[in-house]
Structure formats: structure tokens, C-alpha cells
Amino acid sequence: MTSVLYLDGSCGISGDMTVAALLDLGADVTKLDHVLKNLPVKEFDYRISTKQSYGINGCDFDVILHEHKHEHKHQHAHEHHHEHRHLDDIYTLIEQAQMTDKAKELAKKIFLIVAEAESLAHGCPVNEVHFHEVGAVDSIVDIISAAVLFDDLGITDCIVTGLSEGSGFVSCQHGKLPVPVPAVLNIARQSGIPLRPSGLTGEMVTPTGIAIAAAVRTRSSLPAQYKVIKTGTGLGKRDFGQANMLRAMIIEEDQNEDQIYVVECNIDDAAGEELGYTMEKLISAGARDVHFIPCFMKKNRPGYILRVITGVKELAEIERTVFAYTSTIGLRKYPVERTCMSRETMTVSLAEAEINVKKCTLGDIVRYYPEYESLRSAAEKSGKSLRTLYEQAALQAGEKDEHR
């Protein structure tokens, strides 16, 4: 069975909630501490703690920004001062960090997703994006931390079915923006992650949070049934009047051995030999059955429907084989229910050879099917026809069964 990460976005997502959920899931806090303490950014501390949100226990990851007294030429004010960094500056910072190449690659991917979304929102080139969504220290820490923890957990497959979002307005350095904020909308559109209205007021999905989800997402739906191996809960900072949490789960698909899928596609530009070769490859890949159905397609083009019957375990390889050995650019698949006769194998002795016979039973219905390879071998030795040997073997199997 393959382990997959499921990020449950029913309460939204943010960068700090993601980091907290991965820590609660068991990611190495010592490894994270080493990376953050050696990060070439000295404007923050961080705290990891356990707290509750409306009775739900979970992990809290809190980036604590240092306060500086910053003097302007025309005014004096106490404020949080953050250097405005461009994307190239961020990439340089990541390269200097003491993290694995895979973690660096993921961190860059997340930052690029945010930068592209912000550049669309503000109408400027990606390399000129320098506002707080990309440059702020807390975003840097959240994204680098998430990349380090995903890498530590060895996650390569991640399910994000959708994210619940609030409504209203949120204040930022550009003034008040409607929820979902433009960057979130841009990432949702580009990544295909669905947003679900929650009916709550406030920002439940942050640009950093959805960018992380978009970067690691490999699947958009849960398996039909699965086992939960481990869970982690990351708690958010905002109060929505209900638990504010992100749940991360390691799950394993619970494969039903009797579950059968039908995989189909239309083909109109293949020679018969190519179709035959494709059938051989599909059988080798584990298909239960393969057949071609003549059909007429758009503009009355003659073609074939390729239909494959396969089990769950073989489904991924069957899909790969279809794409590898046909010209199709898409396929259909759907689970089907089936009713099967119970089967057992018995052996009967003819004068010519021993024949393997498959006995199939459903209630009071009993049938005997001599196996082809046994019949073929006996026919070649005796010179008798397959039909003659088939009838003899089936009759003897029935008689043998009656005398048990």
C-alpha cells in the first residue's frame, strides 16, 4: 500500500498552520531548528507550543518578529520594519540556507507560485514583486519551514480536495481587500484548487497557505476508502467562532480486491497491428480483459473504442500503458460492480492426458470449463479435436463431482 498525505482544508489553510500540522504529524523539529537558526535572516524568533482551539488540541507555530525603531526623513514612528525583497533575493537566501536540495527546490516553487499570483494582482513583472506577501520575514520562515518538513517526512504524494474560505474584507499594506484576496484567487485559478464558501467572516485561506497546497498537491480526490495511519493538527491564530485548524493525515488507500474498473478511450488513427500490440501490452500490465469495439466518431470517422477491465492495483499501470501505446490524449475510467460465480480448479484424467477443469458455481448453477492449455496439449498428442476433448473432460468432471 502507498502512503499519501491528505491536507484537510475544511477550515482553510495558512503557512503557520501547515508548519504546525506537519510538526504535529511527526516531522523532525531538531532539523527545522537547525535550518531556522542558521537562516541568513535575523529579524525573528519562533515558538512551537501546544494549545487548544474550541476544545481541539493541536500544535501552534508562531513566528515572532523583532520590533525595531525605524526613523524616516519626514516622520518618526515605531513600526515593524521588513526589508522589501525581490524574488531573486529570496532565491539567494534559500540557496544560502542549510537545507537539502529537495527542500530548496520546493521552497523556490512555493515562492514562485506566490510571486506569480501577486504579479497578476498588481500588474507588474514577477521579478519586480517586492511587497510583503513575498518579502515578509514571517512568509519566508513559514515557506522554508514547510519545505524542510515536507522533505523530512518524505512526502511525494499529496491530496488537497479543496479549501474552505471566508468572506468580508482584510486589511493589508495596500488597504482593505475583499476575501478571498486577489493572490488567493489567482493561485486557486491557476492550480485548480476549489474554494468552498464557509459562511464565516474573515480570511481563512492565505496566499502562503494556498501556495504551499498548490506546490505539493498531486491529487484532487480521496480514494473510495482509506485507512488513517497518522494525524497532525495545526492551529491558526484567528477566531472564527469555531475550531481553526488544519489537519494533516497520512493515509493508505484500502484497496478492495473485488473492485473492478473499466478504462476506455476512442482511437481512430491506429492500424490493426498496433491495436493488437496494445492489447498484448495491456494484458502484460495486468488487465483482466481487453477488447475493441468498432464505432463511428465525429464527422463519421470510423474508429474503435478500446475498453479495458482491470483491478484497482493495476489501474495506474493500465492508464500509463494506454497513453504509452496509443495516440489517445485522454481516457475515461469508472468503477463497476460485478457478480461472480465462485471458482475452483479440479483435475480429470482422460486417456490422452490430465486436464485442468475450472468449476464455477452460483447457487444451484454449476458449470465445468476445461482449461485451454491442457486441452491444446492433449489435442496435439492425440490428434483429437479440442471440442471432443472439451466435452469428454466436462462430462467426466461432472461425474467426478457427483461421486464426491
Helices and strands as residue ranges (DSSP letters): E 3-8, H 15-25, H 29-37, E 44-53, E 56-65, E 68-71, E 76-79, H 87-96, H 101-122, G 126-128, H 132-135, H 137-153, E 158-159, E 163-167, E 169-172, E 175-178, H 182-191, E 195-201, H 207-216, E 226-235, E 245-253, E 260-267, H 272-284, E 289-296, G 298-300, E 302-311, H 315-325, E 332-336, E 342-349, E 354-362, E 365-370, H 372-382, H 386-402
